[in-house]
């Protein structure tokens, strides 16, 4: 990857300091900035603690060397100096995003990527009037990003494809799992999935079908086990003899009835679009091998859980 190794983390709260851990552990020099110097000093102590925790679990070799790569920036211009990527982490208010991105666009090097950690505001709402709007995007993490590596990369309509590609390479280089959201949508991908599950959880408990404790068990000891290493498409491919299309033929109608979804999403053009991106259905021997892999992963996960302290 032909880039320098400096990043700026703007906003040293919960998400900002976690990003500092990500980049420092990944070998980058991190300039940490916040309007309150005491906030940065406190954050750097917590960054050190997080790095030591990673080392304790075998996820980092030298936490002291990583911490040495994190410095407190004197001001915003100092933080941005030489940065290849800027990770903004200010509160979720549109006026904050517009103000800080105006400053970032003015002060950062022209080739620097400007990324926001926002979880709710699409980039087109705060970058449209910027001279360098082509280098702006959302890079939405999952809290805490140094332990949950997914990051959603969401460009505005004017974000350059090269910006997305370069950002993806940087996040991958520091151990994140970047995905590309192909066009702007409110809530991005993770929050939209989470919203549906939480809404149904609240309905099921509120209507008296199950206790909140037993609903949580349903995720922890049921869906969550597979979902910790498989996505929904991977899961259903192994739950019908002929893969995803077979699963949709068998269960699409009942799934749409349970969720009040349009049955058409499990058939016709929509299913064809999904299958064209997924690829050819696996052969029987490939399915058997994948099922064996799944079962061994589940067994390893169950064994790991037994070694953990009780709640």
Secondary structure, DSSP 8 states (H G I E B T S, - for coil): --S-SEEEEE--SHHHHHHHHHHHHTT-EEEEE-S-HHHHHHHHHHHHHHHHHHHHTTS-S-HHHHHHTEEE-SSHHHHHTT-SEEEE---S-HHHHHHHHHHHHHHS-TT-EEEE--SS--THHHHTT-TTGGGEEEEEE-SSTTTS-EEEEEE-TT--HHHHHHHHHHHHHTT-EEEEESS--TTTTHHHHHHHHHHHHHHHHHTTSS-HHHHHHHIIIIIHHHHTT--HHHHHHTSSTT-HHHHHHHHHHHHHHHHT--GGGGSHHHHHHHHHHH-S---HHHHHHHHHHHHHHHHHHHHHHHTS---
